[in-house]
Amino acid sequence: MRYDRRIVLVTTALVLAAFAGALSLLSWDRANQVAGVVSALAGVAALGVGVCALLAPSGRTFVQVARTGRATATRGGDANTGAVTSSSAGAVSIGETGDARADGGSANTGYRRQE
């Protein structure tokens, strides 16, 4: 388990213990009112966290290539001044790439997806 999650779990347990202790000091009617308000706030917070998780970017990557130099390949090699990514790569931005020259091979100054 990651360190961040442990902190969240320990903090949650401490807040729950403090809340239970505070409710035990109140009368039943007052404790019921406070618990109702806290429940409503926690429900709205949980909904917000859920929506935030849905809108969060996926694990896909963002590749950005700009202002690259020159590449030359000989004897059937590959010259690349752009980007060659796997099929799992997310968004790709290519701009101002340098010259790529190949003698009997392949040259790429833009974007190539490799399976």
Backbone as CSV, one residue per row, in Angstrom:
resi,resn,N_x,N_y,N_z,CA_x,CA_y,CA_z,C_x,C_y,C_z
1,MET,0.851,-1.173,0.000,0.000,0.000,0.000,0.896,1.235,0.000
2,ARG,0.537,2.196,-0.795,1.348,3.411,-0.876,1.241,4.237,0.399
3,TYR,2.264,5.036,0.624,2.341,5.885,1.811,1.174,6.872,1.852
4,ASP,0.786,7.424,0.687,-0.308,8.393,0.628,-1.601,7.785,1.140
5,ARG,-1.863,6.556,0.753,-3.110,5.900,1.165,-3.120,5.622,2.659
6,ARG,-1.969,5.278,3.201,-1.900,5.051,4.646,-2.228,6.325,5.410
7,ILE,-1.711,7.436,4.932,-1.998,8.718,5.586,-3.494,9.003,5.541
8,VAL,-4.125,8.758,4.399,-5.564,8.996,4.267,-6.343,8.092,5.212
9,LEU,-5.961,6.822,5.290,-6.677,5.894,6.171,-6.509,6.264,7.645
10,VAL,-5.309,6.616,8.052,-5.077,6.995,9.450,-5.823,8.283,9.779
11,THR,-5.778,9.252,8.880,-6.497,10.517,9.104,-7.998,10.278,9.194
12,THR,-8.528,9.434,8.324,-9.957,9.123,8.349,-10.340,8.467,9.670
13,ALA,-9.531,7.528,10.125,-9.822,6.860,11.401,-9.798,7.853,12.566
14,LEU,-8.843,8.773,12.554,-8.769,9.769,13.631,-9.972,10.723,13.603
15,VAL,-10.377,11.128,12.417,-11.540,12.023,12.303,-12.798,11.298,12.768
16,LEU,-12.970,10.042,12.378,-14.134,9.273,12.832,-14.141,9.097,14.343
17,ALA,-12.990,8.828,14.934,-12.917,8.678,16.387,-13.268,9.988,17.081
18,ALA,-12.762,11.101,16.576,-13.077,12.405,17.175,-14.559,12.726,17.026
19,PHE,-15.111,12.409,15.873,-16.540,12.673,15.636,-17.410,11.818,16.558
20,ALA,-17.065,10.551,16.718,-17.820,9.675,17.618,-17.724,10.170,19.059
21,GLY,-16.541,10.619,19.449,-16.390,11.163,20.804,-17.217,12.417,21.015
22,ALA,-17.257,13.294,20.022,-18.043,14.524,20.137,-19.533,14.203,20.199
23,LEU,-19.984,13.247,19.393,-21.407,12.884,19.420,-21.801,12.250,20.750
24,SER,-20.885,11.538,21.383,-21.211,10.895,22.656,-21.421,11.919,23.773
25,LEU,-20.907,13.130,23.595,-21.075,14.162,24.616,-22.393,14.926,24.465
26,LEU,-23.073,14.762,23.322,-24.310,15.494,23.061,-25.515,14.670,23.470
27,SER,-26.662,15.353,23.612,-27.907,14.629,23.867,-28.298,13.905,22.577
28,TRP,-29.223,12.920,22.698,-29.612,12.126,21.533,-30.200,12.992,20.428
29,ASP,-31.065,13.938,20.789,-31.687,14.778,19.766,-30.654,15.661,19.056
30,ARG,-29.782,16.253,19.816,-28.756,17.118,19.228,-27.754,16.301,18.404
31,ALA,-27.372,15.128,18.915,-26.452,14.250,18.198,-27.069,13.805,16.874
32,ASN,-28.371,13.551,16.873,-29.072,13.152,15.658,-29.034,14.267,14.617
33,GLN,-29.241,15.501,15.052,-29.196,16.641,14.124,-27.793,16.832,13.547
34,VAL,-26.790,16.790,14.400,-25.408,16.968,13.946,-25.020,15.837,12.985
35,ALA,-25.383,14.613,13.337,-25.047,13.470,12.482,-25.731,13.583,11.123
36,GLY,-26.945,14.084,11.086,-27.651,14.258,9.814,-26.955,15.270,8.916
37,VAL,-26.548,16.376,9.491,-25.850,17.401,8.706,-24.499,16.880,8.219
38,VAL,-23.748,16.227,9.085,-22.449,15.686,8.696,-22.616,14.613,7.620
39,SER,-23.652,13.789,7.717,-23.907,12.760,6.704,-24.187,13.384,5.350
40,ALA,-24.978,14.442,5.338,-25.287,15.119,4.077,-24.028,15.715,3.461
41,LEU,-23.208,16.354,4.275,-21.954,16.928,3.768,-21.008,15.848,3.260
42,ALA,-20.913,14.735,3.980,-20.041,13.642,3.542,-20.542,13.040,2.234
43,GLY,-21.856,12.942,2.067,-22.420,12.423,0.820,-22.099,13.310,-0.368
44,VAL,-22.231,14.624,-0.185,-21.903,15.558,-1.264,-20.404,15.508,-1.571
45,ALA,-19.569,15.403,-0.534,-18.123,15.311,-0.744,-17.774,14.028,-1.501
46,ALA,-18.412,12.917,-1.150,-18.151,11.649,-1.836,-18.573,11.728,-3.301
47,LEU,-19.681,12.392,-3.574,-20.117,12.574,-4.954,-19.100,13.411,-5.726
48,GLY,-18.599,14.460,-5.113,-17.595,15.301,-5.759,-16.315,14.543,-6.049
49,VAL,-15.872,13.712,-5.114,-14.664,12.914,-5.320,-14.878,11.911,-6.449
50,GLY,-16.059,11.314,-6.514,-16.358,10.367,-7.579,-16.357,11.020,-8.950
51,VAL,-16.977,12.188,-9.059,-16.991,12.913,-10.337,-15.574,13.344,-10.709
52,CYS,-14.813,13.794,-9.738,-13.423,14.193,-9.987,-12.607,13.011,-10.505
53,ALA,-12.819,11.831,-9.942,-12.101,10.635,-10.394,-12.501,10.268,-11.822
54,LEU,-13.762,10.458,-12.170,-14.207,10.174,-13.535,-13.586,11.132,-14.542
55,LEU,-13.392,12.379,-14.144,-12.861,13.392,-15.049,-11.341,13.430,-15.083
56,ALA,-10.694,12.704,-14.194,-9.229,12.697,-14.143,-8.678,12.040,-15.400
57,PRO,-7.518,12.494,-15.843,-6.933,11.881,-17.033,-6.600,10.422,-16.776
58,SER,-6.703,9.628,-17.819,-6.389,8.209,-17.691,-4.884,8.026,-17.590
59,GLY,-4.460,6.812,-17.520,-3.040,6.516,-17.409,-2.292,6.691,-18.723
60,ARG,-2.954,7.194,-19.733,-2.309,7.379,-21.024,-1.323,8.541,-20.943
61,THR,-0.335,8.497,-21.777,0.714,9.501,-21.744,0.460,10.620,-22.741
62,PHE,1.192,11.694,-22.586,1.168,12.804,-23.532,2.592,12.988,-24.024
63,VAL,2.781,12.898,-25.334,4.108,13.024,-25.936,4.177,14.350,-26.664
64,GLN,5.219,15.141,-26.379,5.410,16.421,-27.051,6.849,16.497,-27.550
65,VAL,6.998,16.760,-28.852,8.311,16.854,-29.471,8.390,18.181,-30.204
66,ALA,9.456,18.948,-29.954,9.621,20.237,-30.623,11.104,20.584,-30.704
67,ARG,11.465,21.345,-31.740,12.814,21.874,-31.943,13.893,20.788,-31.857
68,THR,13.727,19.770,-32.669,14.711,18.693,-32.676,15.802,18.986,-33.692
69,GLY,16.878,18.272,-33.624,18.003,18.462,-34.531,17.879,17.616,-35.787
70,ARG,19.012,17.366,-36.409,19.068,16.623,-37.667,19.412,15.166,-37.365
71,ALA,18.862,14.259,-38.179,19.173,12.838,-38.036,19.454,12.253,-39.414
72,THR,20.485,11.442,-39.494,20.861,10.801,-40.748,21.097,9.322,-40.487
73,ALA,20.533,8.489,-41.342,20.719,7.045,-41.223,21.319,6.516,-42.509
74,THR,22.218,5.561,-42.381,22.823,4.931,-43.549,22.651,3.425,-43.455
75,ARG,22.914,2.758,-44.562,22.848,1.297,-44.630,21.512,0.740,-44.179
76,GLY,20.431,1.389,-44.550,19.095,0.868,-44.253,18.600,1.136,-42.845
77,GLY,19.227,2.051,-42.131,18.799,2.360,-40.769,17.609,3.305,-40.735
78,ASP,17.234,3.719,-39.555,16.114,4.644,-39.357,16.628,5.973,-38.834
79,ALA,16.154,7.049,-39.447,16.452,8.394,-38.967,15.154,8.993,-38.454
80,ASN,15.170,9.498,-37.233,13.939,9.988,-36.618,14.192,11.289,-35.877
81,THR,13.478,12.349,-36.256,13.525,13.601,-35.493,12.149,13.954,-34.956
82,GLY,11.204,13.046,-35.134,9.846,13.257,-34.629,9.589,12.365,-33.435
83,ALA,8.535,11.565,-33.515,8.189,10.664,-32.419,7.720,9.334,-32.977
84,VAL,8.177,8.266,-32.356,7.692,6.921,-32.634,7.164,6.412,-31.309
85,THR,5.863,6.152,-31.240,5.253,5.744,-29.984,4.560,4.403,-30.140
86,SER,4.282,3.786,-29.017,3.521,2.541,-29.030,2.044,2.869,-29.171
87,SER,1.258,1.840,-29.356,-0.179,2.054,-29.531,-0.845,2.517,-28.243
88,SER,-0.152,2.407,-27.098,-0.742,2.828,-25.832,-0.510,4.306,-25.532
89,ALA,0.231,4.996,-26.385,0.489,6.419,-26.148,-0.798,7.212,-26.331
90,GLY,-0.948,8.254,-25.555,-2.125,9.111,-25.643,-1.940,10.185,-26.692
91,ALA,-2.151,11.422,-26.307,-2.042,12.546,-27.232,-0.584,12.791,-27.627
92,VAL,-0.388,13.191,-28.873,0.947,13.451,-29.395,0.953,14.817,-30.045
93,SER,1.958,15.637,-29.720,2.121,16.960,-30.313,3.518,17.050,-30.912
94,ILE,3.591,17.316,-32.218,4.866,17.394,-32.924,4.975,18.770,-33.564
95,GLY,6.107,19.435,-33.394,6.293,20.737,-34.019,7.762,21.078,-34.181
96,GLU,8.103,21.759,-35.267,9.455,22.247,-35.526,10.507,21.150,-35.420
97,THR,10.275,20.048,-36.116,11.260,18.974,-36.081,12.344,19.230,-37.104
98,GLY,13.502,18.642,-36.874,14.637,18.831,-37.761,14.564,17.943,-38.990
99,ASP,15.610,17.990,-39.794,15.687,17.182,-41.011,16.049,15.749,-40.650
100,ALA,15.397,14.815,-41.323,15.740,13.403,-41.184,16.024,12.850,-42.566
101,ARG,17.193,12.230,-42.713,17.584,11.668,-44.016,18.019,10.230,-43.811
102,ALA,17.612,9.397,-44.762,17.984,7.993,-44.693,18.464,7.531,-46.056
103,ASP,19.563,6.804,-46.051,20.112,6.237,-47.282,19.751,4.754,-47.300
104,GLY,18.665,4.440,-47.992,18.217,3.054,-48.069,17.411,2.605,-46.870
105,GLY,17.049,3.488,-45.961,16.265,3.133,-44.778,14.992,3.951,-44.728
106,SER,14.607,4.353,-43.537,13.407,5.181,-43.406,13.734,6.431,-42.600
107,ALA,13.040,7.511,-42.932,13.239,8.790,-42.250,11.896,9.287,-41.743
108,ASN,11.888,9.815,-40.535,10.653,10.307,-39.932,10.908,11.661,-39.285
109,THR,10.150,12.664,-39.693,10.241,13.971,-39.056,8.929,14.335,-38.382
110,GLY,8.000,13.444,-38.395,6.688,13.716,-37.807,6.353,12.712,-36.739
111,TYR,5.325,11.933,-36.988,4.811,11.013,-35.989,4.595,9.638,-36.620
112,ARG,5.028,8.616,-35.922,4.824,7.243,-36.382,4.385,6.404,-35.190
113,ARG,3.295,5.671,-35.387,2.799,4.775,-34.325,3.335,3.379,-34.608
114,GLN,3.990,2.809,-33.616,4.575,1.487,-33.758,3.748,0.496,-32.963
115,GLU,3.305,-0.544,-33.603,2.481,-1.567,-32.928,3.318,-2.590,-32.235
